[in-house]
Amino acid sequence: MRRVMRRNQTVVIHPLYTRVGFTLIELLVVIAIIAILAAILFPVFSQAREKSRQSSCISNTRNIAMAATMYAQDYDEKFMLHITPCGSEARQDKPADPWDPLQNPDWYMSVEVYTKNRQIFACPSVAYMPWKANCFPTQRGRYPSGWNVSYGWSEAMFLYPSLFALPAIQRPAKVVTGGDNENTFHNPWSQTREGILRRMAFARIGAWYGGTGDFQCGCPATILRPEAMDRHTRHLGGSNMMFADGHSKWDRWQHMRTARVGGRYDFICPDVIGRTIPSYGWQAWPRLVGKLSVPCDPNAPYPSQ
């Protein structure tokens, strides 16, 4: 026993009741509580970080959309011209060397003059450089380091800027010009069987990967496991989109369908300008009539909403 003096009184402490640390059970309980709290809080912190990156990305896309609108105002209300090099054989207006970025600048090269900031073309949620941004700018030794571009512009629009001039666009606030993408361009005709614009909706699935256990590439593509598709999106189950009037917004992947198949936005050419566009070269763009699980008649009137 030992004695402890407390203001004129003596307290006797028996050695059997002396505590020198935690018991094993107490330590295990504390560790279990910490593990439970970590399991609860880590996803919250992760979502908070991604939400911050999404906000930075929406700022990027808004600035790019406004820069594209400024470009159009300077070029007779037409957006940027770029002829896809791999399909340029049949184009009569192709430059002498379609693979030279100075003769045939990609859309982001034309817009960069108005942004004065090349960094805004990189989404903070993307850790890799899409193949076209890594390949095409380096051709002919023009930009050896490539361009870090995480967004894609409508291939139909930069192939035919005269057809998609601002006066021809019927509903600019609904027309999606570009946005989050697995490459530097998105195809209005690259859809899933449900009519979802898959390159933009699932920006983490590359065009040449052949699909995953959740998704199968094709024309049209097939969603195998809808409940698992959030993980293939770039921003918390959705993507950021740019519009022809210069604004930008986020929406879930389920809503990235053109109005012709019950969606909120105008993606495909008949919805954007009221007509189809020509095909050229080896790119025999598939007509999706009869291939989707929803009606899609390019000659039908614009749906009333």
Beta strands, then each sheet from edge to edge (+ up, - down):
strand 1: 2-6
strand 2: 9-13
strand 3: 151-154
strand 4: 176-180
strand 5: 185-186
strand 6: 215-216
strand 7: 222-223
strand 8: 238-243
strand 9: 248-252
sheet 1: 1+ 2-
sheet 2: 5+ 3+ 4- 8+ 9-
sheet 3: 6+ 7-
end
